[in-house]
């Protein structure tokens, strides 16, 4: 599979999707002007990955901020990974949040309540 490596901006996150290296990460800030245009290639890549996923997938979310439109797409991503779990593969979500950002922890907990995927919460500080 082709690697997706998008360098983040002030409004879009860094995205690394590398099946061979087992590196899956979305980090930074997510408030793209056109959320569908930004995330469609990512969702399409995950659809392709789901056809033949690694035995274990560890997906890292290390978002500092995301807007409402991005929150819907994050749920879509998680639902795709939930399907991978339902097909017998292991998926772990590493949900990073800054020690001073309780809102980001709560967002991760809300997602964990919706999808049947293991979540590990990772606190970081500057």
C-alpha positions in Angstrom: 0.0 0.0 0.0 1.1 3.5 -0.7 2.1 5.5 2.4 0.2 8.6 3.3 2.4 11.3 4.9 0.7 14.7 5.1 2.6 17.5 6.8 0.3 19.4 9.1 -0.5 23.1 8.9 -2.1 25.5 11.4 -5.5 24.1 10.3 -4.7 20.5 9.2 -3.1 17.7 11.2 0.0 15.6 10.4 -1.2 12.3 9.1 1.0 9.2 8.7 -0.5 6.0 7.4 2.2 3.4 6.8 1.1 -0.2 6.8 4.5 -1.7 6.3 6.1 0.1 9.3 2.9 -0.2 11.3 2.8 3.6 11.9 -0.7 5.1 12.0 -1.0 8.6 13.4 -3.0 11.8 13.3 -1.6 14.7 15.3 -1.8 18.4 15.6 -4.8 20.6 14.9 -7.8 19.5 12.7 -9.9 22.3 11.5 -9.6 22.1 7.7 -11.7 24.5 5.6 -13.1 21.5 3.6 -13.1 18.5 6.0 -14.4 16.2 3.2 -11.7 17.2 0.8 -9.0 16.7 3.4 -10.2 13.4 4.9 -11.6 11.6 1.9 -8.2 10.2 0.8 -7.5 9.1 4.4 -10.9 7.3 4.7 -10.3 5.7 1.3 -6.8 4.5 2.4 -8.3 3.0 5.6 -10.9 1.2 3.5 -8.1 -0.4 1.4 -6.2 -1.2 4.6 -9.2 -2.9 6.1 -9.2 -5.4 3.2 -5.9 -6.8 4.5 -4.9 -5.2 7.8 -1.9 -6.0 9.9 -2.6 -8.5 12.7 -2.3 -5.7 15.2 -2.9 -2.0 14.5 -1.9 0.7 16.9 -3.5 4.0 15.8 -2.2 7.2 17.5 -4.4 10.2 17.9 -2.4 13.2 19.3 -4.7 16.0 18.5 -4.4 19.4 20.3 -7.7 20.6 18.9 -10.4 19.6 16.4 -13.5 21.2 15.3 -17.0 19.7 15.1 -16.7 18.7 11.4 -13.4 16.9 12.2 -15.0 15.1 15.2 -17.5 13.4 12.8 -14.7 12.2 10.6 -12.7 11.0 13.6 -15.7 8.9 14.5 -15.9 7.6 10.9 -12.2 6.6 11.2 -12.9 4.8 14.5 -15.9 3.0 13.0 -13.7 1.7 10.2 -11.2 0.4 12.7 -14.1 -1.2 14.7 -14.9 -3.2 11.6 -11.3 -4.4 11.5 -11.7 -5.6 15.1 -15.0 -7.3 14.2 -13.1 -9.2 11.5 -10.8 -10.7 14.1 -7.8 -8.3 14.1 -6.5 -6.4 17.0 -6.7 -2.6 17.1 -5.6 -0.3 19.9 -6.2 3.4 19.9 -3.5 5.4 21.6 -5.4 8.6 22.6 -2.8 11.3 23.6 -3.9 14.4 25.5 -2.1 17.2 27.1 -2.2 17.1 30.9 -4.0 20.4 31.0 -6.6 19.5 28.4 -9.3 17.6 30.1 -11.6 18.2 27.2 -9.4 16.1 24.9 -9.5 13.3 27.4 -13.3 13.5 27.6 -13.5 13.4 23.8 -11.5 10.2 23.8 -13.7 8.7 26.5 -16.8 9.6 24.5 -15.4 7.9 21.4 -14.4 4.8 23.4 -18.1 4.6 24.6 -19.3 4.5 21.0 -16.9 2.0 19.4 -15.8 -1.4 20.6 -12.0 -0.8 20.4 -9.4 -0.8 23.2 -8.3 2.8 24.1 -5.1 3.6 25.9 -4.9 7.1 27.3 -1.5 8.7 27.2 -0.8 12.0 29.1 1.9 14.3 27.8 3.3 17.6 28.9 5.4 20.2 27.2 
